[in-house]
Amino acid sequence: MSEKHLGPGSDLPPLKKDTLRLYGMRFCPCAQRIVLALNLKGIEHEVVNINTKNKPSWFIEKFPTGLVPVLEINDQIVWESVICCVYLDEVYPGYKLVAETPYQRAQDKLLLDLFLTKIARSVHAHYRSYDGLDEEQKALLLESIDKLENELKKRKSPYFRGNKPGLLDIVLWPSFERIEGMDVLDGDCLPADRFPLLTSWMDAMMDVPAVKNSLLSADQHRRFYKNLHSAQPLFDELLG
Ligand code: GSH
């Protein structure tokens, strides 16, 4: 299926029985989490990308939240990226994204909560307004990222999941990929002297084939976010 983002006037691509479909958008960090889950687990699927600024009418009728990502297979529809990742992990055997023990799953949930409320929200504030963070917000963001650095130190492993990436790694990754492109830290990437373990984690993540395949450059992110609020935001034009 083509990567092209469908907009008004497009038709709903016909659904095939037993084929898992992801409605996504190439620049959406939440949809990228699902792409990573699908690819790490080796799940066969198709992707329908949506122009989220000018959505097709069938998309809004079918999915009233109007947001991507959404998963659909036969009569099942699942949305919200973290819920989608856990759903995929529970339904499809093989590579496991969630931790093995209830205690570790509880620890991961706590970290996930910190990340979603204190880090992702701050990084992606740009998504809606493209206002930079002020000095105080930047300091708070860095303090929250300190907690992730400490957690990696505690876990003594290259990935949050252990020796291979898991749920936390794929939920966190898209925001870290975007920190530089979205100019969250004034055009810098994550300071390696303050975050040595997270910097190594980023290097390790970039070696994972599923991550490499979904990776967009800092320049592509920058151009996408700068353009998002224009009358005709760019989607396919930036993919090249
Ligand atoms: N909490 C949701 C998740 O994790 O899936 C957020 C999904 C979301 O905000 N998606 C954005 C979207 O569809 C794209 S990154 N925006 C379209 C709109 O706001 O109308």
Residues whose N, C-alpha, C, O or C-beta is under 5 A from the ligand:
A	BS01	GSH	C28 P29 C30 T52 G66 L67 V68 P69 E80 S81 V82
